[in-house]
Amino acid sequence: MLTDSHCHLASHKFPAEEVPALIQRAKENGIHRLITLATSLKDLDENITLANTYPQIFAAIGIHPCDVHITPDRYLEELKQRLTDASNKKNICAIGETGLDYFHPAPIEGGLSTEEYHARQRALLHQHFQLAAEHGKNIVIHTRDKESQQSLDDAVEIYKKYADQVHAVFHCFLGPWTLPQVQTILDLGGYLSYTGITTFKKAANTLQAAALTPADRIMVETDSPYLAPTPHRGKRNEPAYTLHTAQVIAKARGISIEELAAITEQNVNTFFKLA
């Protein structure tokens, strides 16, 4: 059995009434557990409700870097309130999705310059790490750049300040394996998670990274409804498709799908503290 370690089940692309069918299709494909991630205050409670409603679903809560311009400073109290609510405690398993996104320009509606937008992302990432440390959670990080690896560089530098208290998973990791940040992430105790991009013909660097990631630091995910793997590329992604990604990675690593499932399940249990 596998876990989709990163999906967005509160997305408008997943009608609430379809969730039971999503869970069933996932189960039919050997996916027994789903980690759904909040990205803003707007979808915070929707994700928590899903986790409190369905035993197969757990939630992570945080603010996506692309939403920092519309996120009020009170967001931190909102997250703390959800974390301390006894009815949520067993079902909120991590902090995130948070991180740094230097790919998208500063949105006009926020009134921030590019420098201010990136600075606010870094400030909120620090706050997310502090929140994770305070509540005994690990953290899910997004990074994205147009050309350089600056967002990854900056995220790793911030991670260094908290690595003795918090583990981070760099989700939707693209590689290449030769990036100097890779060894730093591993040395800090971090994890790398891979999406359906590993199945794309022109993503050899990503697949190689998935093949070389140490067995105790790898996870698989869909990032659904985005990034559907081959043979569903271009369509809406869903947790059931975790299997396609896992099969490709297992083949690249020279192991069976059962062996990869055992490896990734142990990592999911450890990182999200579900064991």
C-alpha positions as CSV (number, residue, x, y, z in Angstrom):
1,M,0.0,0.0,0.0
2,L,1.1,3.6,-0.8
3,T,0.4,7.0,0.6
4,D,-0.2,10.1,-1.6
5,S,1.9,12.3,0.6
6,H,0.9,15.6,-1.0
7,C,-2.5,16.5,-2.6
8,H,-5.0,19.3,-2.4
9,L,-8.4,17.7,-1.8
10,A,-10.0,21.0,-1.0
11,S,-9.3,22.3,-4.4
12,H,-12.4,23.5,-6.4
13,K,-11.4,20.9,-9.0
14,F,-12.5,18.2,-6.4
15,P,-16.1,18.7,-5.6
16,A,-16.8,17.7,-2.0
17,E,-19.3,15.1,-3.0
18,E,-16.7,13.4,-5.1
19,V,-14.3,12.8,-2.2
20,P,-15.6,9.3,-1.3
21,A,-15.2,8.3,-5.0
22,L,-11.6,9.7,-5.0
23,I,-10.8,7.6,-1.9
24,Q,-12.3,4.5,-3.4
25,R,-10.4,4.9,-6.7
26,A,-7.2,5.5,-4.7
27,K,-7.9,2.3,-2.7
28,E,-8.4,0.3,-5.9
29,N,-5.0,1.4,-7.0
30,G,-3.3,0.5,-3.8
31,I,-3.3,4.0,-2.2
32,H,-4.7,3.7,1.3
33,R,-3.9,7.1,2.8
34,L,-3.9,10.7,1.6
35,I,-2.2,13.8,3.0
36,T,-4.2,16.9,1.9
37,L,-2.5,20.3,2.3
38,A,-4.0,23.7,2.9
39,T,-2.5,26.7,1.1
40,S,-4.4,29.6,2.5
41,L,-6.8,30.7,5.3
42,K,-9.6,30.1,2.8
43,D,-9.1,26.4,2.4
44,L,-7.8,25.8,6.0
45,D,-11.0,24.5,7.5
46,E,-12.0,22.6,4.4
47,N,-8.8,20.5,4.6
48,I,-9.2,19.9,8.4
49,T,-12.8,18.9,7.9
50,L,-11.8,16.3,5.3
51,A,-9.2,14.9,7.7
52,N,-11.8,14.8,10.6
53,T,-14.4,13.2,8.3
54,Y,-12.5,10.4,6.5
55,P,-10.1,8.1,8.3
56,Q,-7.9,7.8,5.2
57,I,-7.2,11.5,5.1
58,F,-4.7,13.6,7.2
59,A,-4.1,17.3,6.8
60,A,-1.2,19.7,6.8
61,I,-1.9,23.4,7.4
62,G,0.0,26.4,6.2
63,I,0.2,29.4,3.8
64,H,1.5,28.8,0.2
65,P,4.2,31.4,-0.7
66,C,2.0,32.6,-3.6
67,D,-0.7,33.6,-1.1
68,V,1.5,35.7,1.3
69,H,0.4,39.0,-0.3
70,I,-3.2,38.5,0.7
71,T,-2.6,36.8,4.0
72,P,-3.2,38.9,7.1
73,D,-0.7,38.9,10.0
74,R,-3.4,37.2,12.2
75,Y,-2.9,34.0,10.1
76,L,-0.5,32.7,12.6
77,E,-3.1,32.8,15.4
78,E,-5.5,31.1,13.1
79,L,-3.1,28.2,12.5
80,K,-2.3,28.0,16.2
81,Q,-6.0,27.8,17.1
82,R,-6.5,24.9,14.7
83,L,-3.4,23.1,16.1
84,T,-4.5,23.4,19.7
85,D,-8.1,22.3,19.1
86,A,-8.4,18.9,20.6
87,S,-10.7,17.6,17.9
88,N,-8.0,18.3,15.3
89,K,-4.9,17.1,17.0
90,K,-4.6,13.6,15.7
91,N,-5.5,14.5,12.1
92,I,-3.2,17.5,11.5
93,C,0.1,15.9,10.8
94,A,2.4,18.7,9.5
95,I,2.8,22.3,8.7
96,G,2.6,23.4,5.1
97,E,2.4,23.9,2.3
98,T,4.8,26.8,2.8
99,G,8.0,27.8,1.1
100,L,9.4,30.2,-1.4
101,D,8.2,30.9,-5.0
102,Y,10.3,33.2,-7.1
103,F,8.8,32.0,-10.3
104,H,5.7,34.1,-10.2
105,P,5.8,37.9,-10.2
106,A,4.4,39.9,-7.3
107,P,0.6,40.1,-7.8
108,I,-0.7,43.6,-8.5
109,E,-3.4,43.3,-5.8
110,G,-0.9,43.0,-3.0
111,G,0.8,46.3,-3.8
112,L,4.2,44.7,-3.1
113,S,7.4,45.0,-5.1
114,T,9.1,41.8,-6.2
115,E,11.7,42.3,-3.4
116,E,8.9,42.9,-0.8
117,Y,7.0,39.9,-2.0
118,H,9.9,37.6,-1.7
119,A,10.9,39.1,1.7
120,R,7.4,38.4,3.0
121,Q,7.6,34.8,1.8
122,R,10.9,34.4,3.7
123,A,9.4,36.0,6.8
124,L,6.4,33.6,6.7
125,L,8.6,30.6,6.1
126,H,10.6,31.5,9.3
127,Q,7.2,31.7,11.1
128,H,6.1,28.4,9.8
129,F,9.3,26.7,11.0
130,Q,8.8,28.3,14.4
131,L,5.2,27.1,14.5
132,A,6.3,23.6,13.5
133,A,8.9,23.6,16.3
134,E,6.4,24.8,18.9
135,H,3.9,22.1,18.1
136,G,6.2,19.2,17.3
137,K,5.4,19.0,13.6
138,N,7.5,18.7,10.5
139,I,7.2,21.0,7.5
140,V,6.3,20.7,3.8
141,I,8.3,23.1,1.6
142,H,7.6,24.4,-1.9
143,T,10.3,26.1,-4.0
144,R,10.2,27.3,-7.5
145,D,12.4,29.6,-9.7
146,K,12.4,30.6,-13.4
147,E,16.1,30.0,-14.0
148,S,18.3,29.9,-11.0
149,Q,18.0,27.9,-7.8
150,Q,17.7,31.0,-5.5
151,S,14.4,30.0,-3.8
152,L,15.9,26.6,-3.0
153,D,19.1,28.3,-1.8
154,D,17.1,30.6,0.5
155,A,14.8,27.9,1.8
156,V,17.8,25.6,2.7
157,E,19.5,28.5,4.5
158,I,16.3,29.1,6.5
159,Y,16.0,25.4,7.2
160,K,19.5,25.3,8.7
161,K,18.3,27.5,11.5
162,Y,15.6,25.0,12.6
163,A,17.0,21.6,11.5
164,D,17.7,20.6,15.1
165,Q,14.0,20.8,15.9
166,V,12.1,20.3,12.6
167,H,12.5,18.0,9.6
168,A,11.5,19.4,6.1
169,V,10.3,17.6,3.0
170,F,11.0,19.4,-0.3
171,H,7.9,18.5,-2.2
172,C,7.8,18.1,-6.0
173,F,11.5,17.9,-6.1
174,L,12.8,18.3,-9.7
175,G,16.5,17.7,-9.3
176,P,19.1,17.4,-10.8
177,W,20.8,15.2,-8.2
178,T,24.0,17.1,-8.7
179,L,22.6,20.3,-7.1
180,P,24.8,21.1,-4.1
181,Q,21.7,21.8,-2.0
182,V,20.7,18.1,-2.2
183,Q,23.4,16.9,0.1
184,T,22.8,19.8,2.4
185,I,19.1,18.9,2.7
186,L,20.0,15.3,3.4
187,D,22.6,16.3,6.0
188,L,20.0,18.4,7.7
189,G,17.7,15.4,8.0
190,G,15.4,16.5,5.1
191,Y,13.3,14.4,2.7
192,L,12.7,14.7,-1.0
193,S,9.3,13.9,-2.5
194,Y,8.5,13.2,-6.2
195,T,5.5,13.7,-8.4
196,G,4.2,12.6,-11.8
197,I,6.9,14.7,-13.4
198,T,9.1,11.6,-13.0
199,T,7.0,10.0,-15.7
200,F,7.5,12.7,-18.3
201,K,9.9,12.0,-21.2
202,K,11.9,15.2,-20.8
203,A,12.3,14.9,-17.0
204,A,15.4,12.6,-16.9
205,N,17.0,14.7,-14.2
206,T,14.0,14.3,-11.9
207,L,13.8,10.6,-12.4
208,Q,17.5,10.2,-11.8
209,A,17.2,12.1,-8.6
210,A,14.3,9.9,-7.5
211,A,16.4,6.8,-8.3
212,L,19.3,8.1,-6.2
213,T,17.5,9.5,-3.2
214,P,18.4,7.4,-0.1
215,A,15.8,4.9,0.8
216,D,15.1,6.5,4.2
217,R,14.4,10.0,2.6
218,I,12.1,9.5,-0.3
219,M,8.3,9.9,-0.6
220,V,5.9,9.9,-3.5
221,E,3.0,12.3,-4.2
222,T,0.6,13.5,-6.8
223,D,0.3,17.3,-6.0
224,S,-3.2,16.7,-7.4
225,P,-5.2,18.1,-9.0
226,Y,-2.0,19.3,-10.7
227,L,0.8,17.5,-12.5
228,A,-1.0,14.3,-13.7
229,P,1.5,11.6,-14.6
230,T,1.8,9.8,-17.9
231,P,-0.6,8.4,-19.2
232,H,-3.0,11.0,-17.7
233,R,-0.8,14.0,-18.4
234,G,-2.8,17.1,-19.2
235,K,-5.9,15.9,-17.3
236,R,-6.9,16.5,-13.8
237,N,-4.7,14.6,-11.4
238,E,-6.0,12.6,-8.4
239,P,-4.6,10.4,-5.6
240,A,-5.2,7.1,-7.5
241,Y,-2.5,8.2,-9.9
242,T,0.2,7.9,-7.2
243,L,0.6,4.4,-8.5
244,H,1.9,5.5,-11.9
245,T,4.6,7.6,-10.3
246,A,5.6,4.9,-7.9
247,Q,5.9,2.3,-10.6
248,V,8.2,4.4,-12.7
249,I,10.4,5.3,-9.7
250,A,10.5,1.7,-8.5
251,K,11.7,0.6,-12.0
252,A,14.4,3.3,-12.0
253,R,15.6,2.2,-8.6
254,G,15.6,-1.5,-9.7
255,I,13.2,-2.6,-7.1
256,S,9.6,-3.9,-7.0
257,I,6.6,-1.7,-6.4
258,E,6.1,-3.6,-3.1
259,E,9.6,-2.7,-2.0
260,L,9.1,1.0,-2.9
261,A,5.8,1.0,-1.0
262,A,7.4,-0.4,2.1
263,I,10.2,2.2,1.9
264,T,7.9,5.2,1.4
265,E,5.4,4.0,3.9
266,Q,8.0,4.0,6.6
267,N,9.1,7.4,5.6
268,V,5.6,8.8,5.6
269,N,4.9,7.3,9.0
270,T,8.2,8.8,10.4
271,F,7.9,12.2,8.8
272,F,4.2,12.8,9.5
273,K,4.4,11.0,12.8
274,L,1.6,8.7,11.9
275,A,3.1,5.4,13.3
